[in-house]
Amino acid sequence: MRVAEYVRFDAVGLAELVARGEVTPAEVEAAAREAAQRVNPRINAIVETWPADDRPSPGATPLAGAPFLIKDFGVSMAGRRTELGSRLAGGNVARADSSLMLRFRRAGLLTIGRTTTPELAYAVTTEPVLYGPTRNPWNPRLSAGGSSGGAGAAVASGAVPLAHATDAAGSLRIPAAYNGLFGLKPTRGRVSMGPDVDEGFNGLAVHGSVSRTVRDSAALLDGIRGPEPGDPYFAEQPPRPYAEEVARPPGSLRIGVLPRAWGGRRTAAPVAEALARTVRLLESLGHRAEEVTVGLGVDWEEFVLANARLSTANLAASVDELAAAFGRPVDSSTLEPVTLAAHRYGRGVSGVEFVAALTVRNRVARSLAGYFGTYDILLTPTLPELPPALGAYAEGAEALDGLGWIDRLNDRSPFTTAFNVAGTPAMSVPVTADAATGLPIGMQFAAGYGLEGLLFRLAGQLEQAQPWSGRTPAVWAGDLTT
């Protein structure tokens, strides 16, 4: 299978070729590995590749025989390194598959490597010291987003059609927006975080994927959803597979539009214009859209402070556990300045402050739930600006404490975190692009708890009305040679 042919198919399409016997899983894997070799020197999205050790039965699942990459965070594959983007965990080799990895295997995926992440997934750009910056395939001088930036760049460049991603404050939706991909953050409790943890970042973190087509993300979520024994809670299972929802009409939806970011950050003109175009598209499809002001139940400063306390306390515990496990110091030889600052701040968070932060989480969830009683969907830009230059997030970061870093991240990505806090599903859809630069612009659609099916129906309709998978970036595997 030639790379030029390989990149024309999404993961479901490749699995269909395998099921019909037109190609073998080994031929698909070889094409994927060659595609990765073509693009990775230009974008640095993949830490390493390896031969797939699964041989799924053709046609056994909708994704059987499709190539796949896992993020270097949140999932472990037996015998493979899991370094979390950090020197603190450098060289760590997983002794066993995590529960999520077992689900990826059962889904029939051919896992061929791992993608880059910022240190401990603690940034919205992917520029770790451990393996250097990941570049945006649309413009390699720009950020690919984070923390699933490697996944986003790898999929956008054609290395693989689908990749694992995580999202605790936008880490899946931000790379989807910057790289022109579809990315859906599932409902809290939809995909098990077990067995090592019951909740990731106190329920803010979830597992998902980024993909070039909606149906790929739907098929993967079908393959990995559901609880594990001992989970503290789980979301009710959907009435039908998500893969079926993609082709179902969403009906006429009531859509509340948020043009202004929480916290007051101004939305850049190209993004505001893209939002207006999206509203017109939605109205042409029969939906009713109107501007709305959505309250979080707390003021912005309280929201940021609560998230800083939750995230840094969780980070501090993880850092201390890793340092003890590997016998390494917690200092500048193992951690980047921002991570060290967050570790110091997190160790200073008191139990009372931590519980108060959980109370804020509850207030935000209750407040947003009220708006989903009036609107089926809330629409925002995924991000208020186009992708920034590499290095922009780090400017002056050495002077920030843990709260200052979280404040910076929320200022640059003010639309995404609220839906992590509330636990509701949200997706970034590459509906349009900036006319001046050609850069993709993602729009975020959020729905009430457990309503991923509604989002997949809307996404499928948007994909049919305004297809995006035919757009290719400057760094595209189909155009390059090794």
C-alpha positions as CSV (number, residue, x, y, z in Angstrom):
1,M,0.0,0.0,0.0
2,R,1.5,3.3,-1.1
3,V,1.5,6.3,1.3
4,A,-0.3,8.4,-1.3
5,E,-3.2,5.8,-1.2
6,Y,-3.0,5.3,2.6
7,V,-3.6,9.0,3.4
8,R,-6.9,9.0,1.4
9,F,-8.6,6.8,4.0
10,D,-9.7,7.4,7.6
11,A,-9.4,4.6,10.2
12,V,-12.8,3.1,9.5
13,G,-12.0,3.2,5.8
14,L,-8.7,1.4,6.3
15,A,-10.4,-1.2,8.5
16,E,-13.0,-1.8,5.7
17,L,-10.2,-2.4,3.2
18,V,-8.7,-4.9,5.6
19,A,-12.1,-6.6,6.1
20,R,-12.6,-7.0,2.3
21,G,-9.1,-8.5,1.9
22,E,-7.9,-5.6,-0.3
23,V,-5.0,-5.0,2.0
24,T,-3.5,-6.8,5.0
25,P,-3.0,-5.2,8.4
26,A,0.8,-5.6,7.8
27,E,0.5,-3.5,4.6
28,V,-1.4,-0.8,6.4
29,E,1.1,-0.8,9.2
30,A,4.0,-0.5,6.8
31,A,2.3,2.5,5.1
32,A,1.6,4.2,8.4
33,R,5.2,3.7,9.6
34,E,6.5,5.2,6.3
35,A,4.1,8.1,6.6
36,A,5.3,8.8,10.1
37,Q,8.9,8.7,8.9
38,R,8.1,11.3,6.2
39,V,6.5,13.9,8.5
40,N,8.1,13.5,11.9
41,P,11.4,15.1,11.1
42,R,9.5,18.3,10.2
43,I,7.0,18.4,13.1
44,N,8.4,16.2,16.0
45,A,5.1,14.8,16.9
46,I,6.0,11.2,17.5
47,V,8.5,10.2,20.3
48,E,9.1,6.7,18.8
49,T,7.5,4.0,16.7
50,W,7.6,0.3,17.1
51,P,6.2,-2.8,15.3
52,A,2.6,-3.5,16.2
53,D,2.2,-6.6,18.4
54,D,-1.5,-7.2,17.7
55,R,-2.9,-9.1,14.7
56,P,-6.7,-8.4,14.8
57,S,-9.1,-10.5,12.9
58,P,-10.2,-8.6,9.8
59,G,-13.7,-7.2,10.2
60,A,-13.9,-8.2,13.9
61,T,-14.5,-4.5,14.9
62,P,-15.1,-1.3,12.9
63,L,-11.4,-0.3,13.5
64,A,-9.7,-3.7,13.1
65,G,-6.4,-3.2,11.4
66,A,-6.3,0.6,11.6
67,P,-3.0,2.2,12.7
68,F,-3.0,4.1,16.0
69,L,-0.7,6.2,18.2
70,I,-1.0,6.5,22.0
71,K,-0.1,9.6,24.0
72,D,2.9,9.5,26.2
73,F,0.6,10.1,29.1
74,G,-2.4,8.5,30.7
75,V,-2.0,5.0,29.1
76,S,0.6,2.3,29.5
77,M,1.6,-0.4,27.0
78,A,3.5,-3.4,28.4
79,G,7.2,-3.3,27.5
80,R,7.0,0.2,26.1
81,R,8.3,3.5,27.6
82,T,5.9,5.8,29.3
83,E,7.8,8.9,30.2
84,L,5.1,11.5,30.6
85,G,7.1,14.1,28.7
86,S,9.4,14.5,31.7
87,R,13.0,13.8,32.7
88,L,11.6,12.8,36.0
89,A,10.1,9.7,34.4
90,G,12.7,9.3,31.7
91,G,13.4,5.7,30.7
92,N,10.3,4.3,32.5
93,V,9.1,1.1,30.9
94,A,5.5,-0.1,31.6
95,R,5.3,-3.6,33.1
96,A,1.7,-4.2,32.0
97,D,-1.0,-2.8,29.8
98,S,-3.3,-0.3,31.5
99,S,-7.1,-0.9,31.3
100,L,-7.4,1.6,28.5
101,M,-4.6,-0.1,26.5
102,L,-6.4,-3.4,26.7
103,R,-9.5,-1.6,25.3
104,F,-7.5,-0.2,22.4
105,R,-6.3,-3.8,21.7
106,R,-9.9,-5.1,21.8
107,A,-10.9,-2.4,19.4
108,G,-8.6,-4.0,16.9
109,L,-6.1,-1.0,16.6
110,L,-2.5,-1.4,15.5
111,T,-0.6,0.7,18.0
112,I,2.7,1.7,16.4
113,G,4.1,4.3,18.7
114,R,3.6,7.2,21.2
115,T,3.1,10.9,20.7
116,T,4.6,13.9,22.4
117,T,3.1,15.7,25.4
118,P,4.3,18.7,27.5
119,E,5.8,17.8,30.8
120,L,3.2,15.8,32.8
121,A,0.6,17.1,30.3
122,Y,0.7,20.4,32.2
123,A,0.5,23.0,29.3
124,V,-1.6,23.9,26.3
125,T,1.4,23.8,24.0
126,T,3.7,20.8,23.5
127,E,7.3,22.1,24.0
128,P,8.9,19.8,26.6
129,V,12.6,19.8,27.4
130,L,12.6,16.0,27.2
131,Y,12.0,15.8,23.5
132,G,11.7,19.4,22.2
133,P,8.9,21.3,20.6
134,T,6.1,19.8,18.5
135,R,5.4,21.9,15.4
136,N,2.1,22.6,13.7
137,P,1.9,21.0,10.3
138,W,0.0,23.9,8.9
139,N,2.9,26.2,9.8
140,P,5.8,24.7,11.6
141,R,6.7,28.0,13.3
142,L,3.4,27.7,15.3
143,S,2.3,25.7,18.3
144,A,0.4,22.4,17.7
145,G,-1.4,23.0,21.0
146,G,-1.4,20.7,24.0
147,S,-1.3,18.8,26.0
148,S,-2.2,16.3,23.2
149,G,-0.2,18.3,20.7
150,G,1.7,15.3,19.4
151,A,-1.5,13.5,18.6
152,G,-2.9,16.5,16.9
153,A,0.1,17.1,14.7
154,A,0.5,13.4,13.8
155,V,-3.1,13.0,12.7
156,A,-3.2,16.3,10.8
157,S,0.0,15.5,8.9
158,G,-1.3,12.1,7.8
159,A,0.9,9.8,9.9
160,V,-2.2,8.1,11.3
161,P,-5.9,8.9,10.9
162,L,-6.7,8.6,14.6
163,A,-4.8,9.0,17.8
164,H,-5.3,8.8,21.6
165,A,-5.6,12.1,23.5
166,T,-6.5,13.2,27.0
167,D,-8.3,16.4,28.1
168,A,-8.3,18.0,31.6
169,A,-8.7,21.6,30.5
170,G,-8.9,21.5,26.8
171,S,-5.9,19.3,26.1
172,L,-7.8,17.4,23.3
173,R,-9.9,20.2,21.9
174,I,-7.1,22.7,21.7
175,P,-4.8,20.5,19.4
176,A,-7.9,19.6,17.4
177,A,-8.6,23.3,16.8
178,Y,-5.0,24.3,16.0
179,N,-4.5,21.3,13.7
180,G,-7.8,21.3,11.8
181,L,-9.2,18.1,13.4
182,F,-12.3,16.7,15.1
183,G,-12.0,16.1,18.8
184,L,-14.7,15.2,21.3
185,K,-14.1,15.3,25.1
186,P,-16.5,12.7,26.5
187,T,-18.7,13.0,29.6
188,R,-17.1,12.5,33.0
189,G,-17.3,8.8,33.7
190,R,-17.8,7.7,30.1
191,V,-14.3,6.1,29.8
192,S,-12.8,4.5,32.9
193,M,-9.7,6.1,34.4
194,G,-9.0,2.9,36.4
195,P,-7.4,1.0,37.8
196,D,-4.6,3.2,39.0
197,V,-6.8,6.2,39.7
198,D,-10.5,6.7,40.3
199,E,-10.6,10.2,38.8
200,G,-8.1,12.1,36.8
201,F,-7.6,15.6,38.3
202,N,-10.7,15.1,40.5
203,G,-12.9,14.4,37.5
204,L,-11.6,17.1,35.1
205,A,-9.5,14.7,33.0
206,V,-10.9,12.3,30.5
207,H,-9.7,10.0,27.7
208,G,-10.6,10.5,24.0
209,S,-9.1,10.9,20.6
210,V,-8.4,13.3,17.7
211,S,-9.3,12.3,14.2
212,R,-9.8,13.6,10.7
213,T,-13.4,12.3,10.4
214,V,-16.2,12.3,12.9
215,R,-16.9,8.6,12.4
216,D,-13.4,7.6,13.5
217,S,-13.9,9.3,16.9
218,A,-17.3,7.8,17.2
219,A,-16.0,4.3,16.5
220,L,-13.2,4.6,19.0
221,L,-15.4,5.9,21.8
222,D,-17.7,2.9,21.1
223,G,-14.7,0.7,21.6
224,I,-13.4,2.2,24.9
225,R,-16.5,3.5,26.7
226,G,-17.9,1.8,29.9
227,P,-16.8,1.3,33.5
228,E,-14.3,-0.9,35.1
229,P,-14.8,-2.8,38.4
230,G,-14.3,-0.4,41.3
231,D,-15.0,2.8,39.4
232,P,-16.7,5.4,41.7
233,Y,-19.3,6.2,39.1
234,F,-20.0,5.9,35.4
235,A,-22.1,7.6,32.8
236,E,-25.2,5.8,31.6
237,Q,-24.5,3.8,28.4
238,P,-26.0,5.3,25.2
239,P,-29.1,3.7,23.6
240,R,-27.2,2.9,20.4
241,P,-23.6,3.0,19.2
242,Y,-22.1,6.4,18.6
243,A,-21.1,5.2,15.1
244,E,-24.8,5.1,14.2
245,E,-25.4,8.5,15.6
246,V,-23.1,10.2,13.1
247,A,-25.5,9.5,10.2
248,R,-28.7,10.4,12.1
249,P,-30.2,13.9,11.7
250,P,-29.9,16.0,14.8
251,G,-33.3,17.8,14.3
252,S,-33.7,21.5,14.8
253,L,-31.6,22.5,17.8
254,R,-31.7,25.5,20.2
255,I,-28.1,26.8,20.2
256,G,-26.8,29.4,22.7
257,V,-23.9,31.3,21.3
258,L,-21.1,32.7,23.5
259,P,-19.0,35.1,21.5
260,R,-17.2,36.6,24.5
261,A,-14.9,34.5,26.7
262,W,-15.3,34.0,30.4
263,G,-12.6,36.2,32.0
264,G,-12.9,39.0,29.5
265,R,-10.2,38.0,27.0
266,R,-11.0,39.5,23.6
267,T,-11.7,37.2,20.7
268,A,-9.4,37.9,17.7
269,A,-11.1,39.2,14.6
270,P,-10.5,36.1,12.4
271,V,-12.0,33.9,15.1
272,A,-15.0,36.2,15.7
273,E,-15.6,36.1,11.9
274,A,-15.4,32.3,11.9
275,L,-18.0,32.2,14.7
276,A,-20.3,34.4,12.7
277,R,-19.9,32.1,9.6
278,T,-20.6,29.1,11.8
279,V,-23.8,30.6,13.1
280,R,-25.0,31.3,9.6
281,L,-24.2,27.7,8.6
282,L,-26.2,26.4,11.6
283,E,-29.2,28.6,10.7
284,S,-29.1,27.4,7.1
285,L,-29.3,23.8,8.5
286,G,-32.5,24.7,10.4
287,H,-31.1,25.4,13.8
288,R,-32.1,28.3,16.0
289,A,-29.0,30.2,17.3
290,E,-29.0,33.2,19.6
291,E,-26.4,35.0,21.7
292,V,-26.5,34.2,25.4
293,T,-24.5,35.1,28.5
294,V,-23.7,32.0,30.5
295,G,-22.7,32.4,34.2
296,L,-20.3,29.9,35.8
297,G,-21.9,30.2,39.3
298,V,-18.7,31.9,40.6
299,D,-16.6,34.8,39.4
300,W,-13.7,34.2,37.1
301,E,-11.0,34.8,39.7
302,E,-12.6,32.2,42.0
303,F,-12.9,29.8,39.1
304,V,-9.2,30.1,38.3
305,L,-8.1,29.9,41.9
306,A,-10.1,26.7,42.4
307,N,-8.7,25.1,39.3
308,A,-5.2,26.1,40.3
309,R,-5.6,24.5,43.7
310,L,-7.0,21.3,42.3
311,S,-4.5,20.9,39.5
312,T,-1.4,21.8,41.4
313,A,-2.3,19.6,44.4
314,N,-2.8,16.7,42.0
315,L,0.4,17.5,40.2
316,A,2.4,17.7,43.4
317,A,1.2,14.3,44.5
318,S,2.1,12.8,41.1
319,V,5.6,14.4,41.2
320,D,6.3,13.1,44.7
321,E,5.2,9.6,43.7
322,L,7.3,9.6,40.6
323,A,10.4,10.9,42.4
324,A,10.0,8.2,45.1
325,A,9.5,5.5,42.5
326,F,12.5,6.4,40.4
327,G,14.8,7.7,43.2
328,R,15.2,11.0,41.6
329,P,15.3,14.5,43.1
330,V,12.5,17.1,42.6
331,D,14.6,19.9,41.2
332,S,15.7,21.6,37.9
333,S,17.6,18.5,36.8
334,T,14.3,16.6,36.5
335,L,11.6,19.2,36.1
336,E,11.0,22.3,34.1
337,P,10.6,25.7,35.9
338,V,6.8,25.9,35.4
339,T,6.3,22.3,36.8
340,L,8.6,23.1,39.8
341,A,6.5,26.2,40.5
342,A,3.3,24.3,40.3
343,H,4.7,21.6,42.6
344,R,5.7,24.1,45.2
345,Y,2.3,25.8,45.0
346,G,0.4,22.5,45.1
347,R,2.2,21.3,48.2
348,G,1.1,24.5,49.9
349,V,-2.6,23.9,49.2
350,S,-4.4,23.0,52.5
351,G,-7.1,20.4,52.9
352,V,-9.6,23.1,53.6
353,E,-8.7,25.0,50.4
354,F,-8.9,21.7,48.4
355,V,-12.4,21.0,49.7
356,A,-13.4,24.6,48.9
357,A,-12.1,24.1,45.3
358,L,-14.3,21.0,45.0
359,T,-17.3,23.1,46.1
360,V,-16.5,25.5,43.3
361,R,-16.5,22.5,40.9
362,N,-20.0,21.6,42.1
363,R,-21.3,25.2,41.7
364,V,-20.0,25.4,38.1
365,A,-21.5,22.1,37.2
366,R,-24.9,23.1,38.6
367,S,-24.8,26.5,36.9
368,L,-23.9,25.1,33.4
369,A,-26.5,22.4,33.8
370,G,-29.2,25.0,34.1
371,Y,-28.4,26.4,30.7
372,F,-28.7,23.0,29.1
373,G,-32.3,23.1,30.2
374,T,-32.9,26.0,27.9
375,Y,-30.5,25.2,25.1
376,D,-29.6,21.9,23.4
377,I,-26.1,23.1,22.6
378,L,-23.8,25.9,23.7
379,L,-21.4,27.2,21.0
380,T,-18.2,29.0,21.5
381,P,-14.9,29.4,19.6
382,T,-12.7,26.6,20.8
383,L,-9.9,29.2,21.3
384,P,-10.0,33.0,21.1
385,E,-7.0,33.3,18.7
386,L,-5.1,31.6,16.0
387,P,-2.2,29.3,16.9
388,P,0.6,31.3,18.6
389,A,4.3,31.0,17.7
390,L,6.3,28.4,19.4
391,G,7.8,29.8,22.6
392,A,5.0,32.3,23.2
393,Y,3.5,30.5,26.2
394,A,6.9,30.4,27.9
395,E,7.7,34.1,27.7
396,G,8.1,35.3,31.3
397,A,7.0,31.9,32.7
398,E,10.0,31.6,35.0
399,A,8.5,34.4,37.1
400,L,5.1,32.7,37.6
401,D,4.0,30.7,40.5
402,G,1.5,27.8,40.2
403,L,-1.5,30.1,40.3
404,G,0.1,32.5,37.8
405,W,0.7,29.6,35.3
406,I,-2.9,28.4,35.6
407,D,-4.1,31.9,35.2
408,R,-2.1,32.2,31.9
409,L,-3.4,28.9,30.6
410,N,-7.0,29.9,31.3
411,D,-6.5,33.3,29.8
412,R,-5.2,31.7,26.5
413,S,-7.9,29.0,26.5
414,P,-10.8,30.6,28.4
415,F,-13.6,28.6,26.7
416,T,-12.6,25.0,27.3
417,T,-12.0,24.4,31.0
418,A,-15.6,25.1,32.2
419,F,-16.8,21.9,30.5
420,N,-14.1,19.8,32.2
421,V,-15.2,21.3,35.5
422,A,-18.8,20.5,34.8
423,G,-18.1,17.1,33.4
424,T,-20.2,17.6,30.3
425,P,-19.2,16.6,26.7
426,A,-17.8,19.1,24.3
427,M,-16.2,18.9,20.9
428,S,-14.0,21.0,18.6
429,V,-15.1,20.9,15.0
430,P,-12.9,22.4,12.2
431,V,-15.9,24.0,10.5
432,T,-13.9,26.8,8.9
433,A,-10.5,28.4,8.3
434,D,-8.9,31.8,8.3
435,A,-9.0,33.3,4.8
436,A,-5.8,35.3,5.2
437,T,-3.5,32.5,6.5
438,G,-5.4,29.3,5.7
439,L,-5.1,28.2,9.3
440,P,-8.0,26.1,10.6
441,I,-10.3,27.5,13.2
442,G,-12.1,25.2,15.6
443,M,-15.6,25.8,16.9
444,Q,-16.6,24.3,20.3
445,F,-20.0,22.7,20.8
446,A,-21.0,21.5,24.3
447,A,-24.1,19.5,25.4
448,G,-25.6,18.3,28.6
449,Y,-24.2,15.4,30.7
450,G,-24.2,12.1,28.8
451,L,-25.3,13.6,25.5
452,E,-22.3,12.7,23.3
453,G,-24.9,11.1,20.9
454,L,-26.4,14.6,20.2
455,L,-22.9,16.0,19.5
456,F,-22.1,13.2,17.1
457,R,-25.3,13.8,15.2
458,L,-24.6,17.5,14.9
459,A,-21.0,16.9,14.0
460,G,-22.0,14.4,11.3
461,Q,-24.4,17.0,9.8
462,L,-21.7,19.7,9.8
463,E,-19.2,17.4,8.2
464,Q,-21.6,16.7,5.4
465,A,-22.6,20.3,5.0
466,Q,-19.0,21.7,5.0
467,P,-16.5,18.8,4.7
468,W,-13.0,19.4,6.1
469,S,-11.1,16.2,5.7
470,G,-10.0,17.1,2.2
471,R,-8.0,20.1,3.5
472,T,-4.4,19.2,3.9
473,P,-1.6,21.1,5.7
474,A,1.8,22.2,4.5
475,V,3.4,19.1,6.1
476,W,1.4,16.2,4.6
477,A,2.6,12.6,4.3
478,G,1.0,12.2,0.9
479,D,3.2,15.0,-0.5
480,L,6.5,14.1,1.0
481,T,9.2,11.5,0.5
482,T,11.5,10.0,3.1
